[in-house]
């Protein structure tokens, strides 16, 4: 997988790197400090390798190694119910890392995965948040309940998130950008919460909504 950008380089685990392609001499001291080898190429070569703003560096890394339910190690877990936009996914990973949320669960099928755009948008946060891939979200939620977690689903027909007292062990479910939370997943929720809208537009994108709710749910921790 080809990822790019200076923040991504700074946060990447050295063991994940196959090869580095560099067109900016400014980064040579950092690479020497990390004892990383590189091929110096022209900017045009990097432009042909990736479509985004590579900032003078492209890194060939091993594909992301997903975690399992056995790796859950925090009292706050975020579930993404078939999210499709890599920008939303990367933004949510970055928010989780900033808020101290260490675990995100995604389904194996019909869902965005960790790709180059996710790495870029997350600004390296994928190195600090465990992305757990499961075959079935409903089964994962049932297991979380057995582990003592309280399940909160975000949907427009819920109660204002600011009026809820949150359990110490909690799960936040964020739905698909177009269809929201699926019926079977929503059925497993203990409480459905929403962000009250005061303007003419009645929805927020998944990344923004997740940020508001995550910080709203941890403010009293």
Buried (B, 14 or more C-beta within 10 A) or exposed (E): BBBBBBBBBEBBEEEBBEEBBBBBEEBEEEBEEEEBEBEEBEEEEBEEBBEBEBBBBBBEBEEBEBBEBEEBEBBBBBBBBBBBBBBBBBBBBBBBBBBBBBBBBBBEEEBBBBBBBBBBBBBBBBBBBBBBBBEEBBEBBEEBBEEEBBBBBBBEEBEEBEEBEBBEBBBBBBBBBEEBBBEEBBEBBBBBBBBEEEEEEEEBEBBBBBBBBBEBBBEEE
